[in-house]
Amino acid sequence: MSATTHDDTLELSIEDNGIGGADAAKGSRLIGLKDRVEVLGGQMHINSHPAKRTSVNITIPLDSERTPDAPAAEATSSEVRGADSRE
């Protein structure tokens, strides 16, 4: 996993050593992560092929202006830990 900032974005790159085939559209746990990223105004891209590693790249704006319908994203560290423990 790596995390970097570039100008006004946070970029996360996560790679596993699994067997591939991950697909957020098929109900994997990635769908919850994708939803959280989108609430923050970000984008998530998954690169996964059978028998190969899965990589997830996430880009989140650090100072984006929200639309009136978008909820404010203020996660505390305990909320983040709590989300991980449900998996």
Stockholm file with secondary structure:
# STOCKHOLM 1.0

chainA/1-87         MSATTHDDTLELSIEDNGIGGADAAKGSRLIGLKDRVEVLGGQMHINSHPAKRTSVNITIPLDSERTPDAPAAEATSSEVRGADSRE
#=GR chainA/1-87 SS CEEEEETTEEEEEEECCSCCCCCGGGTCTHHHHHHHHHHTTCEEEEEECTTSCEEEEEEEESSCCCCTTSCCCCCCHHHHHHHHHTC
#=GC SS_cons        CEEEEETTEEEEEEECCSCCCCCGGGTCTHHHHHHHHHHTTCEEEEEECTTSCEEEEEEEESSCCCCTTSCCCCCCHHHHHHHHHTC
//
